[in-house]
Amino acid sequence: MLIGEVARRSGVSARMLRHYESLGLVRPSGRTGSGYREYSGEDIRRIFHIESLRSLGLSLREIGRALDDPSFTPSALVDDLIRQTRERIAAETELLTRLRRIDAADPAGWEGVLQVVSLLQALGSKSAQARQRAALSSADEAPVPVEALVEAVLSEREPNVAGALRWALARSGDRGAALLSKGLGSPAAAVRERAVQSLAEMPGGEAAAHLRDALANPDIVVRRYAALALGARGEADAVPMLIDMIVEGRNDTDAADALSVLASDTARADQIATRLVDHLAHDTTQAPARGRLTQALAGIPGTRASRALVELSHDEDRAVALTAAYLLQLRDAR
């Protein structure tokens, strides 16, 4: 079969076939009387083998070795190809992410593009100061895409930088709330904590909705952060968790402050007081917890809390009784 016919049947151009021949990959078995190359069936099979190996990403040099070296074993080469392919995919994925973020920033011109690129690079810097500057300047210069801010805050370990990133996210509105909520399901506890902390500082109803969902999160730390944030926003869903925190002695002072905020609603104040009293009356509530629950009543206005303190001023636990009596004096002095 002549070279033109081989090119038509194999899909490999005559020029590429000559290139293969110049490299010694394919040598036509014969020549016609006129001196034209003539390929045998075995030659054509070798051409198909070459094309198959090229489709795997092998170089022509590697293909020649694979076909001609009897001792060649493909396993090591295939493993290396897998590694190279993964690295290439990772690099292309990173590039695609960067391009999408630049597009999301909607820069007006090339200067805007360069500003976004500079900020994105700074967010990924090894320097904590550079990352912090990028977060703080994101509102004044070209806006950093929310996705980039969320990724940065979920991975940031430096407290000052993390605070700056949360500030930048809060200024961006609640657009990042949905992205942050995905961090609540991370297998890494630190990421879950960063996610709920960031949601706590974000305004808007969407962030509040994700915080309410977080009250049922399997991670107790996430539930506590969510309860404190919701309590500060006046969300009654946080009350049970806040009381549990007081009983357990975990951020109990902050939890009591959050209950005080919630109790500013007159109708809700008596309900909160009743819940606190119910825990005080429970047989399994230990003495330290009863003391903390009594102190929490101090921030709850209304007759229900006052009556409870009067009763507790005669409690068998002297510490509880003294605390209640002191709190009553403070209430009377107001």
Legacy VTK file of the C-alpha trace (Angstrom):
# vtk DataFile Version 3.0
C-alpha trace
ASCII
DATASET POLYDATA
POINTS 334 float
0.000 0.000 0.000
1.392 3.383 -1.038
1.765 6.306 1.359
-1.263 8.195 0.028
-3.561 5.210 0.540
-2.123 4.601 4.024
-2.771 8.258 4.909
-6.398 8.000 3.756
-7.104 4.790 5.640
-5.228 5.584 8.852
-6.077 9.266 9.176
-2.366 10.021 9.602
-1.124 12.609 7.115
1.571 11.703 4.601
3.724 14.419 6.146
3.428 12.837 9.595
4.180 9.393 8.152
7.397 10.771 6.653
8.207 12.319 10.041
7.707 8.933 11.707
10.044 7.423 9.157
12.699 10.083 9.770
12.609 9.185 13.490
12.820 5.481 12.768
9.377 4.758 14.177
8.018 3.291 10.920
10.086 1.955 8.047
8.119 0.957 4.942
8.869 -2.648 4.171
9.433 -2.093 0.492
9.596 0.174 -2.506
7.788 0.010 -5.797
9.648 -0.218 -9.080
9.282 3.549 -9.333
10.847 4.022 -5.876
7.659 4.875 -3.967
7.271 3.740 -0.341
5.183 0.632 0.052
3.704 -0.284 3.421
2.909 -3.830 4.447
0.093 -4.940 6.718
2.571 -5.137 9.602
3.706 -1.559 8.905
0.104 -0.336 9.051
-0.487 -2.163 12.347
2.593 -0.405 13.738
1.207 2.962 12.626
-2.035 2.263 14.504
0.008 1.246 17.566
1.885 4.545 17.394
-1.345 6.536 17.175
-2.851 4.600 20.080
0.157 5.356 22.302
0.109 9.008 21.230
-3.506 9.213 22.406
-2.270 8.307 25.896
0.059 11.273 25.930
3.353 9.467 25.238
6.060 11.350 23.412
7.356 9.922 20.126
10.615 9.000 21.868
8.703 7.067 24.526
6.628 5.382 21.841
9.756 4.220 20.004
11.123 2.765 23.214
7.813 1.069 24.027
7.605 -0.580 20.612
11.254 -1.568 20.107
12.644 -2.394 23.572
11.756 -6.023 24.444
12.556 -5.390 28.116
10.291 -2.335 28.332
7.509 -2.577 30.925
4.665 -0.100 30.596
3.587 0.052 34.259
6.122 2.675 35.360
5.441 4.821 32.316
1.669 4.596 32.779
2.039 5.583 36.438
4.110 8.574 35.374
1.490 9.533 32.794
-1.207 9.362 35.462
0.829 11.674 37.697
1.491 14.137 34.869
-2.164 14.125 33.848
-3.319 14.819 37.406
-0.856 17.688 37.696
-2.038 19.100 34.373
-5.704 18.815 35.387
-4.972 20.518 38.721
-3.161 23.353 36.957
-5.939 23.781 34.402
-8.590 23.678 37.136
-6.735 26.349 39.085
-6.518 28.501 35.966
-10.222 28.013 35.255
-11.089 29.010 38.832
-8.952 32.140 38.564
-10.563 33.112 35.253
-14.060 32.597 36.650
-13.259 34.781 39.622
-11.913 37.536 37.411
-15.063 37.285 35.304
-17.229 37.444 38.450
-15.509 40.694 39.476
-16.646 42.152 36.133
-13.623 44.457 35.687
-14.195 47.452 33.430
-10.866 47.183 31.629
-7.423 45.642 31.699
-6.426 47.777 34.659
-9.331 46.291 36.600
-8.313 42.787 35.524
-4.779 43.358 36.758
-6.061 44.708 40.091
-8.207 41.617 40.626
-5.305 39.332 39.704
-3.053 41.196 42.134
-5.569 40.871 44.981
-6.132 37.181 44.270
-2.395 36.569 44.326
-2.086 38.485 47.599
-4.849 36.399 49.176
-2.790 33.321 48.380
0.473 34.821 49.632
2.557 33.118 52.305
2.791 36.485 54.057
0.030 37.049 56.620
0.465 40.814 56.242
-0.034 40.591 52.488
-3.192 38.509 52.940
-4.535 40.957 55.509
-3.837 43.962 53.278
-5.614 42.239 50.403
-8.679 41.600 52.564
-8.801 45.160 53.883
-8.242 46.759 50.488
-10.730 44.559 48.658
-13.550 46.999 49.327
-11.648 50.072 48.124
-9.900 48.653 45.071
-11.263 46.154 42.570
-13.770 43.953 44.431
-12.491 40.480 45.244
-14.959 37.794 44.131
-16.946 36.440 47.079
-15.935 32.879 46.205
-12.274 33.816 46.668
-12.974 35.479 50.020
-14.888 32.435 51.252
-12.115 30.070 50.207
-9.560 32.305 51.925
-11.477 32.657 55.197
-12.133 28.912 55.449
-8.418 28.165 55.162
-7.015 31.109 57.156
-5.252 30.252 60.437
-4.004 33.694 61.463
-6.667 35.338 63.701
-6.000 38.901 62.489
-6.152 37.905 58.847
-9.279 35.836 59.443
-10.931 38.829 61.096
-10.120 41.032 58.110
-11.506 38.422 55.726
-14.737 38.110 57.722
-15.038 41.910 57.639
-14.611 41.909 53.867
-17.215 39.179 53.506
-19.686 41.055 55.698
-19.262 44.145 53.492
-20.069 42.068 50.431
-23.612 41.446 51.694
-25.025 37.960 52.119
-23.855 36.638 48.757
-21.270 34.418 50.427
-23.671 32.853 52.928
-24.519 29.849 50.766
-20.841 29.166 50.065
-19.967 29.452 53.760
-22.763 27.057 54.678
-21.015 24.332 52.689
-18.069 24.721 55.047
-20.345 23.682 57.938
-20.289 20.171 56.515
-16.510 19.973 56.140
-14.777 16.935 57.657
-12.278 19.355 59.240
-13.429 20.813 62.573
-11.368 23.983 62.057
-13.080 24.683 58.743
-16.524 24.184 60.288
-15.642 26.634 63.055
-14.362 29.247 60.588
-17.518 28.854 58.519
-19.912 29.441 61.408
-17.826 32.344 62.735
-18.004 33.994 59.326
-21.739 33.408 59.024
-22.190 34.946 62.473
-20.709 38.226 61.231
-22.648 38.348 57.972
-25.802 40.448 57.743
-28.991 39.425 56.030
-31.683 36.814 56.191
-29.804 34.164 54.247
-26.967 34.065 56.772
-29.510 33.856 59.603
-31.251 30.956 57.870
-27.995 29.018 57.612
-27.273 29.756 61.279
-30.671 28.341 62.232
-29.829 25.205 60.268
-26.499 25.106 62.107
-28.341 24.672 65.421
-28.811 21.036 64.354
-25.214 20.561 63.197
-23.514 17.433 64.605
-20.602 19.613 65.767
-21.361 21.061 69.208
-18.929 23.944 68.619
-20.859 24.953 65.505
-24.149 24.781 67.401
-22.799 27.037 70.155
-21.485 29.678 67.762
-24.774 29.608 65.871
-26.809 30.015 69.059
-24.770 33.005 70.230
-25.056 34.694 66.837
-28.799 34.057 66.599
-29.370 35.218 70.163
-27.637 38.496 69.356
-30.005 38.847 66.390
-33.052 38.245 68.558
-33.817 34.800 67.141
-35.843 32.740 69.628
-34.702 29.445 68.059
-31.421 29.907 69.912
-32.941 29.791 73.422
-32.663 26.010 74.111
-29.023 25.889 73.029
-28.146 29.010 75.008
-29.616 27.511 78.168
-27.737 24.263 77.551
-24.532 26.293 77.283
-25.233 27.889 80.674
-25.884 24.487 82.226
-22.690 23.057 80.709
-20.604 26.121 81.611
-19.495 26.645 77.995
-19.419 30.341 77.065
-22.086 30.676 79.744
-21.541 34.421 80.231
-21.986 35.103 76.525
-25.002 32.792 76.459
-26.592 34.664 79.393
-25.980 37.986 77.605
-27.670 36.606 74.489
-30.658 35.504 76.571
-30.885 39.037 77.978
-31.094 40.392 74.436
-33.834 37.923 73.606
-35.686 38.760 76.825
-36.005 42.407 75.785
-39.215 41.186 74.172
-41.684 41.244 77.085
-43.695 38.260 75.888
-40.546 36.217 75.471
-39.009 37.191 78.822
-41.408 35.072 80.896
-40.915 32.091 78.566
-37.141 32.288 78.994
-37.486 32.658 82.757
-39.729 29.588 82.855
-37.162 27.543 80.925
-34.402 28.606 83.309
-36.520 27.729 86.340
-37.391 24.327 84.873
-33.691 23.519 84.595
-33.097 24.741 88.141
-35.759 22.377 89.419
-34.408 19.382 87.555
-32.951 16.742 89.858
-29.939 16.101 87.641
-28.828 19.739 87.511
-25.582 20.030 89.476
-24.839 22.798 91.980
-22.443 24.817 89.738
-25.002 24.755 86.927
-27.763 25.894 89.307
-25.576 28.831 90.291
-25.054 29.823 86.651
-28.774 29.481 85.891
-29.584 31.709 88.867
-27.139 34.337 87.636
-28.711 34.162 84.180
-32.068 35.162 85.682
-30.503 38.522 86.543
-30.698 39.625 82.925
-34.306 38.512 82.424
-36.916 41.212 83.132
-40.478 40.538 84.218
-42.451 39.101 87.119
-41.682 35.467 86.351
-37.939 35.985 86.814
-38.508 38.103 89.935
-40.713 35.445 91.543
-38.141 32.802 90.726
-35.399 34.809 92.407
-37.555 35.272 95.516
-38.037 31.512 95.748
-34.357 30.848 95.091
-33.350 33.260 97.875
-34.606 30.536 100.228
-32.967 27.671 98.331
-31.276 24.857 100.252
-28.084 25.561 98.350
-26.626 28.488 100.261
-24.614 29.742 97.279
-27.749 29.819 95.130
-29.739 31.508 97.918
-27.125 34.215 98.446
-26.814 34.836 94.700
-30.587 35.136 94.333
-30.858 37.511 97.311
-28.112 39.721 95.911
-29.761 39.817 92.474
-33.079 40.781 94.056
-31.367 43.704 95.789
-29.990 44.843 92.450
-33.431 44.596 90.833
-35.026 46.582 93.646
-32.386 49.296 93.296
-33.190 49.894 89.643
LINES 1 335
334 0 1 2 3 4 5 6 7 8 9 10 11 12 13 14 15 16 17 18 19 20 21 22 23 24 25 26 27 28 29 30 31 32 33 34 35 36 37 38 39 40 41 42 43 44 45 46 47 48 49 50 51 52 53 54 55 56 57 58 59 60 61 62 63 64 65 66 67 68 69 70 71 72 73 74 75 76 77 78 79 80 81 82 83 84 85 86 87 88 89 90 91 92 93 94 95 96 97 98 99 100 101 102 103 104 105 106 107 108 109 110 111 112 113 114 115 116 117 118 119 120 121 122 123 124 125 126 127 128 129 130 131 132 133 134 135 136 137 138 139 140 141 142 143 144 145 146 147 148 149 150 151 152 153 154 155 156 157 158 159 160 161 162 163 164 165 166 167 168 169 170 171 172 173 174 175 176 177 178 179 180 181 182 183 184 185 186 187 188 189 190 191 192 193 194 195 196 197 198 199 200 201 202 203 204 205 206 207 208 209 210 211 212 213 214 215 216 217 218 219 220 221 222 223 224 225 226 227 228 229 230 231 232 233 234 235 236 237 238 239 240 241 242 243 244 245 246 247 248 249 250 251 252 253 254 255 256 257 258 259 260 261 262 263 264 265 266 267 268 269 270 271 272 273 274 275 276 277 278 279 280 281 282 283 284 285 286 287 288 289 290 291 292 293 294 295 296 297 298 299 300 301 302 303 304 305 306 307 308 309 310 311 312 313 314 315 316 317 318 319 320 321 322 323 324 325 326 327 328 329 330 331 332 333
